[in-house]
């Protein structure tokens, strides 16, 4: 899965526990009718992927959805979701995704050898 939008926040790397678990957060604002602010976590060695990205930059982030079950001390079961990023790349603003740009030199030109009497040669 992927999320595409503009970088709103690049957090600092946080380290937890004695095992040195690392986490870094990125907020991407989607560019749609109702923009969404999506929090994406990068963990362990993936934290370093965010070093070259700044607020305002257009990005595409490949993500995995993660879910966990937890039973609290009162015996109630709770569920938590997280979005983990594993790849990020910059994209050009305004460029349609998946469609290559056609350079002006390769654009089609209208036909110049059309005769006015040939306009009715369709078989139907």
Secondary structure, DSSP 8 states (H G I E B T S, - for coil): -EEEEEEEEE---EEETTTTEEEEEEEEE--STT--EEEEEEEGGGGGGGGG--TT-EEEEEEEEEEEEEE-TTS-EEEEEEEEEEEEEE--TT--TT-----GGGS----S---GGGGG----
